Amino acid sequence: EPEVTQTPSHQVTQMGQEVILRCVPISNHLYFYWYRQILGQKVEFLVSFYNNEISEKSEIFDDQFSVERPDGSNFTLKIRSTKLEDSAMYFCASSYPSGLNQPQHFGDGTRLSIL
Amino acid sequence: DQQVKQNSPSLSVQEGRISILNCDYTNSMFDYFLWYKKYPAEGPTFLISISSIKDKNEDGRFTVFLNKSAKHLSLHIVPSQPGDSAVYFCAASVGNTGKLIFGQGTTLQVKP
């Protein structure tokens, strides 16, 4: 069964450094998403992306965050200047919206630790 | 953001019995609801979904019930198996391409 893959599985970065999290969505999917889960909290939506542009973003997704689909397979999340509070699990998801009941499928996440 | 709530943090059932996980929501614009299962160190795995035009959807041992007037949905697992032990999240969206709003999760333990 096709999967969403994320790399790296764990990223440790110094505060203030830039970090790029990578995702390969399922190949025929058209919608792409990033979510995060801070330890002990809910999974929170960050951003959705369709047709090479952001379709929706949350309050969390401020100017420090950006997303890109640099080629036909990768989808990346960049955090320009990381803060301690950016430490979380970051999940990528994708979906193929061909009609009703097309769920989002998630990768296994990248654990981001900011020191 | 309290739009989706799972009020039971944990549930323990005996193998072979029914597991019932509950979820409440407040936003009447939600029209698509999903259940995900999550094991440690893995991402959420899609289990089953339901759109607001239905009140029940079944897939093998998993059934989701939706009560729109009560803004409540539930996931029934029958019969429960030890491999079902995981954290279960309900999620909701407006449209099936919209952002998902997640509940806090319920940890299910199925005892052999």
Chai-1 contact restraints between the chains, C-beta under 6 A:
chainA,res_idxA,chainB,res_idxB,connection_type,confidence,min_distance_angstrom,max_distance_angstrom,comment,restraint_id
A,Y31,B,T97,contact,1.0,0.0,6.0,A-B,restraint_1
A,K42,B,F102,contact,1.0,0.0,6.0,A-B,restraint_2
A,K42,B,Q104,contact,1.0,0.0,6.0,A-B,restraint_3
A,V43,B,F102,contact,1.0,0.0,6.0,A-B,restraint_4
A,F45,B,K99,contact,1.0,0.0,6.0,A-B,restraint_5
A,S48,B,K99,contact,1.0,0.0,6.0,A-B,restraint_6
A,E56,B,K99,contact,1.0,0.0,6.0,A-B,restraint_7
A,F91,B,G43,contact,1.0,0.0,6.0,A-B,restraint_8
A,P97,B,N96,contact,1.0,0.0,6.0,A-B,restraint_9
A,P97,B,T97,contact,1.0,0.0,6.0,A-B,restraint_10
A,L100,B,S51,contact,1.0,0.0,6.0,A-B,restraint_11
A,N101,B,S49,contact,1.0,0.0,6.0,A-B,restraint_12
A,Q102,B,N96,contact,1.0,0.0,6.0,A-B,restraint_13
A,P103,B,L34,contact,1.0,0.0,6.0,A-B,restraint_14
A,P103,B,F46,contact,1.0,0.0,6.0,A-B,restraint_15
A,P103,B,S49,contact,1.0,0.0,6.0,A-B,restraint_16
A,F106,B,G43,contact,1.0,0.0,6.0,A-B,restraint_17
A,F106,B,P44,contact,1.0,0.0,6.0,A-B,restraint_18
A,G107,B,G43,contact,1.0,0.0,6.0,A-B,restraint_19
A,D108,B,E42,contact,1.0,0.0,6.0,A-B,restraint_20
A,D108,B,G43,contact,1.0,0.0,6.0,A-B,restraint_21
A,G109,B,G43,contact,1.0,0.0,6.0,A-B,restraint_22
